[in-house]
Amino acid sequence: MKDLSELLGEALGMEEKGWAFYKEAAEKASNIITKKTFNFLADNEVFHIENIKNFYYDLKDKKQLPEVDFTNKQQARADDTSIFAKNLSELQDKIESVDDDRKACEFALDFEKNGYNFYGSMLKDTDDPSVIKLLEFLLSEEKSHYEILEGLHAYITDSHNWFMYEEGSFPQG
């Protein structure tokens, strides 16, 4: 079994790769929603990187597992997760369903799922309350990212039905 510092190093590496991917994907994105979503997720990866580093340095400096509390940090960012809820009518005019955006989104979905599985397996191997809090925080973040990406994928691949769903207008019959 790996020690905690090795696991934190792996987690940090994974989050840094996520940041790099999302920044590059945002630069290459062909439509504004894809670009904004990937930039938002890149910013989230920075937030994760900072939390993992803080946890690691607290552990290293204090020689014991630090107490962690992510509730305030998560709540402060909760309003930002509704990327798609803003300006639906404005967005409808800017639809460009491009294959590269779809592929990037599908890669990101896989990446987030793998991250979730990675943190889930780490969670099974620990019984320390501080490590559990950190991992539960990261699991909830990965799940949130996956849900955001599912929405983006629906927008990219079937924007007409996506708009109908978001606006709550379904054909009656």
Residue pairs with C-beta under 8 A, 6 or more apart in sequence:
1 125
2 10
4 59
4 65
4 131
5 56
5 59
5 60
7 122
8 52
8 55
8 56
8 59
10 118
11 52
11 118
11 119
11 122
11 138
12 49
12 52
12 53
12 56
14 115
14 118
15 45
15 48
15 49
15 52
16 45
16 49
17 111
18 41
18 42
18 45
18 48
18 111
18 115
19 42
19 45
19 46
19 49
21 107
21 108
21 111
22 38
22 39
22 41
22 42
22 45
22 108
23 38
23 39
23 42
25 34
25 38
25 104
25 108
26 34
26 35
26 36
26 38
26 39
26 42
28 100
28 104
29 35
29 38
29 101
29 104
30 96
30 98
30 100
30 101
31 94
31 95
31 96
31 97
31 98
31 101
31 156
32 91
32 94
33 83
33 84
33 91
33 94
33 152
33 155
34 101
34 104
34 105
34 152
34 156
36 83
37 83
37 148
37 149
37 152
38 104
38 108
40 80
40 83
40 148
41 108
41 145
41 148
41 149
44 77
44 141
44 145
47 73
47 77
48 138
48 141
51 70
51 73
51 134
51 137
52 134
52 138
54 66
55 66
55 68
55 130
55 134
58 66
59 65
59 66
65 128
65 130
65 131
66 130
67 130
68 130
68 133
68 134
68 137
69 133
70 133
70 134
70 137
74 137
74 140
81 144
81 148
83 148
83 151
84 91
84 151
84 152
84 155
84 166
85 166
88 163
88 166
88 167
92 159
92 163
95 159
97 156
97 157
97 159
98 156
101 156
102 153
102 156
102 157
105 149
105 152
105 153
105 156
106 153
108 145
108 149
109 146
109 149
109 150
109 153
112 142
112 145
112 146
112 149
113 142
113 146
115 138
115 142
116 139
116 142
116 143
116 146
119 135
119 138
119 139
119 142
120 139
122 131
122 135
123 132
123 135
123 136
123 139
126 132
126 135
151 162
154 161
154 162
154 165
155 162
164 170
